[in-house]
Amino acid sequence: MKNKLSFFSFFAIVLVSSQQSKTTYFDKSWKETTKDNAAFYRPAPIILNDSIEFIRDYFIDGKLQYQGYSLKKKGYKKNIGSEYWYNENGFDKGSDYSEADSEKFKGVELKFYYPNGKLWKIQKLNGKKTLEEVYFEDGNIRNIDSVNYADDQKGRVEKIYWINNKNLASEKIYNDVNELIKVKNYSQNGNLINEIEENNILDGYIINHPYYEYDIINSFAVSSKLISINNEINLSPIVEFSDANLIDCSTYTSIIKKNKDSYTYYNFKSWVTDASKKFRAYTELEDDDRMFSFKELHYDDKNFLLEIDKIKHQTIEDLKNDIKVKVFVVYNKEENLVYKYFFPSSETVVKQVYKYDDQKNLELYTSDSSVAFIFKLGKNRPIISFKDSSDVFFVPLENGEYLINNTRVKTENRAENTISPVLEVKDHYTIVEENGKKIFVSVFGTSLLKGNFDDIIMNNYFIVTKSGKDFSIYDVFLNKLNLKNIKSVYLNDNYINVLHDNKVENLDSHLKDAPVRKYYRQSCGSDPYVYYNFSTAYDKKSRNNVIIRKANNYAFSEINTFQFNNLPKRSKYNFVYVGDSWAPERKDILQYFKNVEPYNNKEFYFIAKAHNKKGLYYIDEEKLDKIDDNIVLSFDDENLKFKNEYEEIKKESNYKFLENKYNDNDEWKRRYSNYNYKTNAVELLPRKYDDIIFKDNIIIFYKNKKYGVYKLSKEPKYKKIGIRKDNFLEITNEKDQQGWLDLITNIEYYN
């Protein structure tokens, strides 16, 4: 398919003619200038139609710098379709796509060219999607694809081919959230020569692994070079800017280097990813070739330029030792707030905001933390960079003062201040698995706790490590807690539930007693807007005891009665709610058993008693047989209130049904219903126990003067059962040994 190339012969003649008629010249900052001072030039645009023109920019030596299409409008550039940039060597530098107005120009063909003028790509606009024909340099078609630039194209594979022989040069494989997870490199003869797995990829960058860098022209590889170290990013907490001369101290800080009478900004950006990888923090480093005069640098009374020699000359270790014993304070009189900055470590900065209460006392308002990077400027003039609402510089000055951006701060003694022991730990620490063991590292991959562990768990208040049977507990700033003989420990919200020294304690982040969790009997099911009540009654017609369940929400009231084919007619019933609930605070710890199923077979269990023995059951609602005839119920005296509600709902239900009161326009009206069922009771515990009780959200059964816990066992084994403290239950065995039962692991610990 070479026939479409004939267009370019005419196109080239028009292009040359246009270049001769009008050319615009630009300097390095893309400001219009004369030819003698130019770094770039732009021939007159080629008119595609009444609305669109084709623009090409060139380096002053004639190499292509840019090609793209734009709307025709004087002094205005609005891109249509794709646009492409090239570096000074003629290789690809970047691209972008604009879907704006592409629907308006649906069907319009945009043609793009190799630097030598041969046709490379035809792009036919079609809204968010575009049909693309891509050609090899010899004129043969490579592929025709419908490309959706607005879609991230989940799980896509990007392929680059060698320009000379059309063999595969590289593959980049992405996952469903558009993250690069694998790279393959191929030689020009098609052999696989390098493969990079996900652990060596960070936000699209290759780390700690050699890789190939390609010189590319219009998406085709021309040559490749093996790179052993990626200099585009820095994985260290220390970043060197040896040629720096100035700091722009303003709301948005920056570092500047001077070259004679011109100034250039360092182009850097520090990031911390949320991936669970060993190395998560890095600083991007790119060249910025824009040049500025001194007058073009932005500064005023509040925003000023600071010369590097005004920064304190000290080693990085001296800086670390200095910041760990001080608190840096900013008073905001306008907002009546006080900001305090702590450095628990050289890699962490904590910002606490205080406000004055009615008695003019300071109280903690908010506490946030950030990862800290050390920027080494010049020779031994380190500062600290971190993110708040924007990039922030902490700058120690030669005169003993300190700056946070453009604000001078006061200092206080760290020992006289209390730092809130709370940290967004996932922003600062990572648990990494290596060779079947776990290690605890900073976001820079630095090992923070000595050794490898069988398990590590953490929340925003504590870190717990386990090796064999040995536990250690740390606060979020890695201070080890003085707790001995730890047998078992769990993290619960903002406190730890720990068994140590033959006692169970709930300790908050200040190591003070946290309140013991209180357990409530729930009345709502998996639908948070439906509330249930239960009662029992006697059906005079069938001579059965029945269970009655009343369901209410804002729109309806429903009564269901249940009779059981497989239980004695005069069984007495009690009710237990054990269902999984929508609200986190309602989730009982027993839903997280490791070795048994949780209490989630059905939302409501009931206890049936007959012949002085009790069993545990739930209603088989998948095999309900509706009873059409009216049942006649009698209620005990203690259930008279429930009886009145039952009769009211039943009456309303019958009335609405008989009068056919409901229609499609009555959805907003309250509805009433009443259904009677026969079914089987599904057995969880056989009817052989002297007692079954629901206490502190666990089911305890009693037989032959011994207690057991369902579902940990079906046979009783404890002489006494005492209080429950979250994950632990106080027990006494038949030998009168006292101790605790770990409800998660079903392990007993005796004093």
Phi, psi and omega in degrees: 000081181249000187294331184286348181288340184296335179300326189292332179302313178291321181300318182296321179297315179297319181298314179298317180299318181293320180298323181287332184281322182204127176226135178253137182248146181228150173272188184296336178267012180060038171257139184299136184211189178272167180298322183295330182258009190278148169250338180220161172215156181230115173294165177302136180300150176269128183279120177274314175204196184294341187245336191237142176229154181259125184247135173229132175246149183229149165294160185297339179275002176100356178283143181294132178250332185200147167214139181183169181249146184217157172293142178281113176197130185297130178068021186217135178230119176228116188290146173236128179069214184273157171219149189226140178243152181226151179273180186292346176268359178093006182263161181302138177241330180174170179208165178207160179225135177242123177271357178301132178067002181291332176292322180297323183255033181305130180094348179289137179263127175250127183248135180238155193228153169293158178304335180274003175096354180281150182295131179248314187211141169244125183244119180255115186292140180204059181070227181291334179260155176220139177271125184238132170251123182246133185244143167291165183294338180276002176097348177285143182285137177270311180197159171236119185224150169265116187250131176254097182288340181280347182256142179286353177052071184304136177069025184283162175235120177267127182240139174238137182248152175291138186286335187272326184232001174070012173286159178292133179257320180202156173229135172240124186250131183245153176270188185288347176253023173065032176259135177292125184236350180199145178226137175235135177245141182233147174284172182293340177268006173096003181277139175290121184242351181198140179220129186239125182267175188299325182296341179254023178232128180229111181051039178089349178269145174273128181232144174053038180197137176294150180209167181256135176252134187250142164271122190236135173240116179050050175073008176247136181283131178259319180204170180219159180219134179282126180250124181272326181231132180277108181272001179283338179225157178240120181271356184275152173290350180246123181241128183263134172235075190292335183264008184294144178239329185220155168243133173273102182269096181212191178300322176244108188277159177201166180244137187233141172241149185252138175227097186059244182260008181249156182231141180230136176276137169292134179259100182220158176205128180259139184224155168228117181275164178260016177286151181271058180248163183296318178252117184235341182254140180200164176238124176283136179232119179228153175284139175239109186268009177286137181245139181230149170277167181299323181294334181278348177285136187275123173198156177203202183296324182268329181249119189226163176263132181247124178287146185300325183289356173275346178280144185298132177276113182198163176281164178295323178296321177298318178298315180300316180294327182289313187286338184282348181251006184233158170242136184250124195241135174237127178260121177255096184290328181295317181263359180058044181235157175235128179254129178237131181246127177243153172238087177301329172212171181290349180256001184224132173236134179246129178249118178249132179252128180245148172229161182272134175276188184295335179266015179066023176263144179284132174230146183293129182257306176217159176219123180229160180225157179217158173280136181255135175246139176263122176256118180266109183261139179055224178251106176058049171231076186278145171231174180239135178245136175208170182255132168243240170287339175212185177292135183235139173250131169256120190235113171279132185261158180297331181276007177095353179272174180226146176242142162242106192057245182255017184245128175281138186241155176267164179238150174227162179285128181300324183296338182265005180239151177255123178263132180298122185280053180229139182211141171285086193299328181291344175277347187236332186234156179222137173261118185242137178261127178223123178054042176079358178243163181248140176236155184246116187230161172281174179293346176268005180084008180280129178292128185252331177241127186294131174103173175251150188230154175289326180205150174220131173231154181204155167223195184283008182232329187216157170235132181238129175245151179223128173231112186063239177258005184265128177249148169226143182235134181234152168281177187289348176259017171070027170273125184285133180281144182273069177242128186249159177052049180284123180262325181197148182209145178224147176264123179234103178055249185254022178211167176253143176250104192231137173257114179210151179048042177063023177218157178250130179230147168253114186242133177275186186292343176265009182061031173257159182298125173272149181300141175292135182298136175261144183247135182238146175283124185275150179240003179244154183263204181293336170275113187293348183260003179249128181244143186241147168227150182235153173205172173238157177205172180245125178271114184291333183285312182267349184059037177249142162285139183234156171262134177245129178240125178253128179243132180227141161215192186293343188245341184210163170226133183223139175244130173236138172245146183230127170245148189243128182290330190253017176237150176306143187300325185259027177298143174260142190239146171228164191233146180226128173263123179224015188287156172291137185239161184286330188270130183304322183292348181264356181282117178279151184298337182289352173282358183239029174305138178272331188246359177219163176289145178284175178282075182220023176299311177216163184289327186235123172261160172220154180256127178250130180242128175209139180055039176065017176235150184239149174224166183244133187216168164223163185279128176278091185276359176272348181231059181268133173252117183285136176261117185281327184284155179290136174263156182243111187255144170237142185245146171292165184299323183289350181250020184293324178297317178296323179301316181297318179294319179301312183293326179293314179295319179297318179296313179298321181296314180294320182296311182297322183290313183293322183273357181053052187280341185274138170214179186297338181270001185255021184298333182282346183278151180292137181249151181229143177210156182213120180228140179245137186226154164243141181200185174258150172267127180276125187277128172255317173231130182295157183279079180216007185260149178288329179202149171223124182232155177248109186227129179051040177065023169230153182261121182245132178244156188224130178202137178053042176064024176228154183247153173218166181242122175274130013256016182292334177199167174245355178244134181290150182214353185250138178288323179219151172232130183252223185281157172253131172241091181055257186269005184233141179238129180288131184224157170226126182271182185294341178268012181065021173280131179261149180183206184224142175257123175282111185288343179277315186258350183063031178259136179263136177237114182257149183292000000 
